[in-house]
């Protein structure tokens, strides 16, 4: 500042001060920093995601790769069943593959639930005729190429552990989605 004042004069110094830009702070952005994405959204170059398979839901929510979706609600309100149905729709309509870290379902039970949604028929005995065994086997084959089960056999699962397993599934099988159900079953390492 002193050199500018001495060599260029007070008017040049005042102009430098008037045109000064604050030093950028990591993690802080202005709206103008997003101009390209903003205009792409306006022009329709970026937009709604993939269909959920339910037109009435698509009016309010679609699935975009890279987005995080959190489903919340009271216990036993159908959150897991809805997510399973959404995954089946995404697998069927868009070829998506999933990693499943489900703490409340044994894999065989979870597979049966996915099979029911894929076949639109009950897996177990009940008031409605269940799917024939041949259909159950066909559903197992369909699930097998689209869903992988992340299980913590002898350890408390942490988010780092799950993300490591998910990375393996991305590289090996090209999964598009990861479901963690429920979040509160993860070992969240917190200081004492």
MOGIGI-V999049 format. One record per backbone hydrogen bond with DSSP energy under -1.0 kcal/mol. NH is the residue of the N-H (numbers start at 1). CO is the residue of the C=O. E is the energy in kcal/mol with one decimal. If there is no record, write none. Layout:
nh:NH co:CO e:E
nh:NH co:CO e:E
This chain:
nh:5 co:1 e:-2.4
nh:6 co:2 e:-2.8
nh:7 co:3 e:-3.2
nh:8 co:4 e:-2.6
nh:9 co:5 e:-1.1
nh:13 co:9 e:-1.9
nh:14 co:10 e:-2.5
nh:15 co:11 e:-2.0
nh:16 co:12 e:-2.3
nh:17 co:13 e:-2.3
nh:18 co:14 e:-2.2
nh:19 co:15 e:-1.9
nh:28 co:25 e:-2.2
nh:33 co:30 e:-1.3
nh:34 co:31 e:-2.0
nh:35 co:32 e:-1.5
nh:38 co:34 e:-2.7
nh:39 co:35 e:-2.7
nh:40 co:36 e:-2.2
nh:41 co:37 e:-2.3
nh:42 co:38 e:-2.2
nh:43 co:39 e:-2.6
nh:45 co:40 e:-2.2
nh:46 co:40 e:-1.4
nh:50 co:63 e:-4.0
nh:58 co:54 e:-2.4
nh:59 co:55 e:-1.1
nh:60 co:57 e:-2.0
nh:61 co:57 e:-2.9
nh:63 co:50 e:-2.2
nh:67 co:64 e:-2.2
nh:77 co:74 e:-1.1
nh:82 co:78 e:-2.5
nh:83 co:79 e:-2.4
nh:84 co:80 e:-2.6
nh:85 co:81 e:-2.3
nh:86 co:82 e:-2.5
nh:87 co:83 e:-2.8
nh:88 co:84 e:-2.4
nh:89 co:85 e:-2.4
nh:90 co:86 e:-2.7
nh:91 co:87 e:-2.7
nh:92 co:88 e:-2.6
nh:93 co:89 e:-3.3
nh:94 co:90 e:-2.0
nh:95 co:91 e:-1.0
nh:96 co:90 e:-1.6
nh:98 co:146 e:-3.0
nh:99 co:177 e:-2.3
nh:100 co:148 e:-3.3
nh:101 co:179 e:-3.0
nh:103 co:181 e:-2.6
nh:110 co:106 e:-2.6
nh:111 co:107 e:-3.0
nh:112 co:108 e:-1.8
nh:113 co:109 e:-1.9
nh:114 co:110 e:-2.4
nh:115 co:111 e:-2.7
nh:116 co:112 e:-2.2
nh:117 co:113 e:-1.7
nh:118 co:114 e:-2.3
nh:119 co:115 e:-3.0
nh:120 co:116 e:-1.5
nh:121 co:116 e:-1.1
nh:131 co:122 e:-2.9
nh:136 co:132 e:-2.2
nh:137 co:133 e:-2.4
nh:138 co:134 e:-2.1
nh:139 co:135 e:-2.6
nh:140 co:136 e:-2.0
nh:141 co:137 e:-2.1
nh:142 co:138 e:-2.0
nh:143 co:139 e:-3.0
nh:144 co:140 e:-2.5
nh:145 co:141 e:-1.1
nh:146 co:143 e:-2.0
nh:147 co:143 e:-2.2
nh:148 co:98 e:-2.4
nh:150 co:100 e:-3.3
nh:153 co:151 e:-1.0
nh:162 co:158 e:-2.5
nh:163 co:159 e:-2.7
nh:164 co:160 e:-2.2
nh:165 co:161 e:-2.0
nh:166 co:162 e:-2.6
nh:167 co:163 e:-2.3
nh:168 co:164 e:-1.8
nh:169 co:165 e:-2.1
nh:170 co:166 e:-2.3
nh:171 co:167 e:-2.5
nh:172 co:168 e:-3.0
nh:173 co:169 e:-2.2
nh:174 co:170 e:-1.2
nh:175 co:169 e:-1.1
nh:176 co:97 e:-3.0
nh:177 co:97 e:-1.8
nh:179 co:99 e:-2.6
nh:181 co:101 e:-2.5
nh:185 co:182 e:-1.4
nh:186 co:183 e:-1.9
nh:187 co:157 e:-4.0
nh:188 co:186 e:-1.0
